[in-house]
Amino acid sequence: MTDEEIRKLEKDVKKNKRLASEQAMELHDLIEDRLPDAYGELLGIANATYVACKNWDEANKKLLAAQAELA
């Protein structure tokens, strides 16, 4: 794997981590500020947070595997 490909994977990991963090903040805000009134939003936001975190995890695993290949 080339350095450019590794940088692309690193960028993807950072992007997915940012998206997961943003989604986690939305979940946190719901829990802290709007529950129990907004309980109807809980499943949608929780699922979106799960998907965002899973996307980050998959991107991170790809990066770690590529880095291990180079070592």
N, C-alpha and C positions, 0 to 999 in steps of 0.2 A: 504494500500500500504506500502511496506517495505521501509526501508531506502535505501537499495540497488537499488530498483526500482526508487526511487526519484533521486538518484545519476545518474542513467542511463538516466533519463529524462533531468536532468541538463546538462549532457554531450552532449546529443543530441541537446539541445537548443544552447549550446556554439558552437558546430560544425556548426549548421545551421546559426548561426549569423556570424561566420567567413566566411562561403561560401557566404552569402548575402553581406557582406562587401567587399569581393574580387570582386564579380560581380559588385557592385556599383562603385568600383574603376575603373574597366574596362570601364563602362559606362562613368564615369567622364573623363577618359583619352580620350575616343573617342570624347566627346563633346569639351574638352579643346584643344586637340592637332590635331585631324584628320578631324574634320568637316570643311567645307562642302565636301571635297574630298571623304571622306569615308562614305557618307550618306547611301550607300547600306548596311552597317553593322548595322545601327541604330536599325532597327526593331528586328533583331536577338538578339542583345545585350540587348536591352530594355526588350524583352520578357524573356530572361534568368535571368535578374535582378528581374523582377516581380515574376517569379517562385521561385527563391531563397528566396526572401523576404516572399513570401506566405508560403514556407516550414518552415521558421523560426517562422512565426506567429502561424502556426498550432502546432509546437513543443512547443512553449512558452505557448499556451493555455492549452495544455495537462499538462504541468508542473504546471501551476497555479491552475488548477482544482485538481490535485493530492495533492498539498500543502494545498488547501482549505479543502479537505477531512480530512487531518490530524489535522487541527486546531479545 
